[in-house]
Amino acid sequence: MAVALVGAAGCCTCVDLDYTYRSGAARAPAAAPPLSPLLRVLHVADIGEPNCQQRAISDGMAAAHRRAPFDLAVAPGDNVYNCGPDATLPGAAECRFADDGNTVAAGYAGPADPTFARFEDAFAPLAGVPIHLALGNHDVATAGSCAVPGVEPATAARRKACLEVAHASPLWAMPGRHHLVDRGPARFIVVDTNLLKGDYGGFTFADEEAFVAAAAAGCDARACFLVGHHPAVTAGSHHDDATPEYLARVDRLLAAGQGRIRAWLAGHDHDLQHLRTPGGVDVLVSGNGSRARGAERFREISAPGAELLFASVRWGFGVLEVGDGGWRYRFESDDGAALYCCAASGSGRCEPVACR
């Protein structure tokens, strides 16, 4: 069905919002096993463009929260399109990371930057729900029109990362480029996946690898989920990100997780996908927050041996529920329709199930 949608920002046009792919297992899903959820988590990324799609997603998230309240939310990246925080504002150049290269040096207060409203307005209906962010590629972009005049790209990217971590908001938190979120039965390991494409801004992939390895020590008591902007594998238009170096870094990051990562929660591709890595780790892409790609047909998977179970261009978001005995995940459209569901028992994979 082609639907005409025109937003105030002028970025919504006639697009096919219905295309969906399902693998054999997803075409005939089993009955969902019982689960008593202890934690309900919203997963949405790439929501940083104010337009009609973002408003529809915001309304949909608010409606879902009214039906069954979220305990927290994760928003893995591309929070501020196109170019991240405004690095030219007075005081922006003074932003510095501490010696750990992760947290902002004590005493720095970032400038008042209206660009953050580009995504904060979308989350306003969820006020009171803890929202945890990761950095995306647009958040630290320095190419073309995103360049900072008179500042070389590596310094500009580092400054933008610093400004986003430093920004004080009552709606969300990003205490470092990478950080942990422990809540009830789950641990969320939030990382800077910009480093999958190469070291940048003086940051190194080795630091992310070491962080995940240390975080995995707490995954015996909790179900652990890795949260980062770039997906481990994808069948979306960013499949060409998957250079040999990128895939090698994905493997290293998962190896650092010592087999304890239940799923990788991502964005970057502007669609909804459930995939599995060649090693069997579930990858859930929820990147259709504000910039749909209605022409996507998911014809190529980025890594040999990876599997695509479900994919859709429908506007929507993901809902993760975690209990003592397992977890389940649901893609939901902006109008509240269940698009796809999967469920995992214990440390098993998330298998397609009928949505409740």
N, C-alpha and C positions, 0 to 999 in steps of 0.2 A: 504494500500500500504506500503510495507516494503522498506525503502530507506537506502542505505549504505552511511554513512557519517563518515569521519575520519578527526578529527581535529589535529592540531599540538600538543595539549596537550594530545592526545590519549584517550579522554574520550567519544567521539562520536562513536557509533557502529550501527549495523543494528537494527533499532527499528521501530515499527509500529507507524507512526505519524498521523494516520487518525481517531483513535477511538473517537467518539463523542456521548454524551448522550443528548437527549432533552426530556423534559416533554411534556405532551399533549398540553399545551398552546404554547410552543416553537416550536412544530411541525407545527402548523398552525397560525403563528403570524399575528396580525392585521396590518393594514397600520399604518405607523408612523405618529403621530400628528405633526403639524408644530411647529418649535422652531427656534427662532433667537438666535443662540449661542452668548454669550458675553465672554465666557471663554472656552478655549480648553486645556485639561489637559491630559498628558501622565501618565499612571499608569503601572509600571513594577517593579517586585521585584525578589530577588534571582538571581541577574545578576552578582554575584561576582566571577565567574570562567572563566578565559580566555580559550576559546575553540571554535570549529566551530559553536556551537549553539549560543554562545554569539555574535560572529561576524555576524551571520545571523540576530539576533535580532537587533543588532546595525545598520546594513544596513537598516533593515525594519523600524526602528524608524526614521532614517534620511530621508528615502523616504516619510514616512507619514508626516514628518515636512515640506518637500518641497511641498507636495500637499496642505497642509493646516497647517500653522505654529502653533506650540504649544505655549501657553502663559506661562505654567509652567509644571513641572513634579513632581510626587511623587514616591519615591522608598522606599517602606516599608520593608527594612531589608535584612539580609544576603548579605551585600554589599561586604564583604571580606571573601571568603572561604579560608581554612576551619576554621580558628581560629581567625579571626579578626585582629586588628592591632598588630604589633610586640611589645609586652610589655617588651622585653629584651633590647631594644635599649638604648643607653646612654641618660639619661634625662627622660625616660619613667616613672620611679618610682616616679618622682617629680610631676606628674600630680595629681591635686587635684580638687574636686568639691567645689564650694562655699557653704555657709551655707544652701542654698536652696536645695542642693543635686541634682541639675538639670543642672545648668550652671557651666562652668569651672572657677576656681578661677582666678581673674584678674591677668594679667601679665605673665601667663604661655603660652609658645609657644612650641608646640609639636615637637618632633624630625622629621627629614626628613625620611619618612617611605615609601619605594618603594612598600609595599604591597597594598597601596591604588590604585595603577595603575591597579590592578586586575579588578576593575569596572570602574574607571575613563576613561580608554581608550574606553570603550563601549559608554560612554556618550559624548565623544569628538565631534562627529558630531552635537551635540545639543548645542555647545558653544553659550552662550548668552541667553539660556532658563533657568530661575531659577529652580533648581532642589533641592527638599527638601527630606531629608532622615529620616528614623526611624531606630532604632536598631533592629537587628534580633538575634536569638539565636546563630548563628555562629559568630556574631560580638563580643560576650562576652564569647565564649566557653572556658572552662578550663579543660574538661575531656580528659583523654588519652593523645594523642600527642599534644593537645592544652594546656596542663598544662604549667605554668610558673615555671621554676626550682627555688626551694627555697621559693616560694610564695604560701600561702594557697589559695584555690579556691575562696573564697569570695573576698579577696583582689585583686586577679588577675582579676576577672570579673569586679570589680569596676574600676580597672586601665584601662582595655580595653575599657569600656564604656567612660571613661574620655578621652582617647586618640582619640577615634573616634569623640567625640564632639569637641575636641580641634583642630583637624586637619583643617588647613586652605587650602581651595581649591578654585580656580577661577570658578570651575564648579558646586559646590553644597554647600548647607548650612544645618547645623544641630546645631542651636544655643543652644540647650539643649536636654536632653533625651526626654523631651516633649516640644512642642512649638506650636504656632498658626501661620497659614498662611492665611491672609485675602487678597482676590483678587477679585475685582468686586463683582459679586453676590454670591460668595462662601466663606465659612470659612472651613479650613482644620485643624482639631484637631489632631495633631500628638502625639502619645503616645508610651510608652515603654511597649509593650505587653509581654515581657519576664516575667513580674510580674503576668500574668494570671496563670502561672505554679507554682508560689510561689515567695515570697520575695527573693531577692538575693543581694549580694554585699552591704548590708546596705540600699538598696532602699526598699520602702514599697509600696504595692498596694494602700494603703490609699491615698498616695500622687497623684497617677494617677487619682484616683476617685475624689479627690478634684479639681484637675486641670480640668477635664472634666466638673464637675459641674459649675465651674467658667466660663469656655469657653462657656457653653450653654447659658449664658446670652446674648451673641451676636448673637444667632441663630434666633432671630426674624427678623432681617434685612437681613440676609444672609442664603442661604441653607448650612447646616453644614454636613460635611463628616468626619467621624472618620478614621484616617489613622494609621495602626499598622501592625506589621509583622504577628502575629498570627490571624487567622480568628475566628470570633465568632462561626461559625459552618462550617463544611466541610464534604465532601464525599470523600476526598482524603486519602492518606495513614496516615496522621496525625490525623485521627479521634480518635485514641486512646489517644491523648492529653486530651480529654474531660472527665477528672475525675469530680466527683461531685464538688470538689473545683474550678476547672477551669470553669465549667459552672456557678457556683454561682458568680464567679468574673466577668464573661461576663455579667450576669444579672445586677450586681451592676454597672458596667461601663455604660451600656445602660440606667439604671435608673438614673444615674448621668446626662445623657444627656437630661433628662426631656421630652422624647418623641420627641426631636428636631433633632435627628440624621437621616439624609436621607439615608445614606448607610455607610457601613463599608468596607473600601478599604484595602486589605490584600495581603499577599503572603504566604510563608511557605510551602504550598503544591505546587509542581512543575507541575502545570497544570493551566487551565483556568476554573473557575466555577462561576456560579450565583446561589446563594442560598437565602433562607429567614430563619431568626430565628423563633422560635415558636411564638414570638410576632409580626412578620411581618416585621422586619428590613431587607432590602436588604444587602447581603454580596457578594462582588465581589472579587474573588481571581485571581490575575494576577502574578503567581509565576513561569512562565516558561521561565525565562530569560537566564538560562545557564545550568540547570541540569534537563533535561526531564525525566519523568518516563513513558515510553511508554506502560508499562504493566498495568497501572492503569485502573480500570474498574468501579470505583465509586459505589460500591455495598453497602456501609454502610454510613449512615449520622450520624454525631457525637452527635446529640441531638434529643430526642424524640419530634416529632411535627415540626421539621425543614423540609424545602422543598428544593429539588434540581430542578432547572429549566433547567440548561444547564451545561455541563462539557465537556472538550476536552483535549486530550494530545497534540494537535497541538502546535508547537512553535508559540508564539505570545505575545501580550500585550493588554492592555486596553486603550480606549480613552473615557474620560468623557467630555461632553459638557454641560455647565450650562447657562441658559438664565433667563430672568425675570419670565417666567411662568412655569418653570420646568427644567428638565434635562434629558439627555439621555446618554447611555453607549454603547460602541461597542467593542467587541473582534475582533482583527484583526490579521491575521497570518503574519509571517515575510515576506511573499511575497506579502502582500497587500490585501489579500482576506478577505472579511467580513465573520466572523464565526458566529456571534450572535449579536443581538441588542435588547435593551429594552429602554423604555421611560417612564418618570414619569411626570404627570401634577401636578403642585402645590406641596403639601406635600404628594402626593400619592405614591404608590409603583411603582417600575420600571417594567412595564409589557412587555413581549416579543412583538417585532414589527418586521416587515420586514425591513431589512437593506436597506438604500438608496444607 
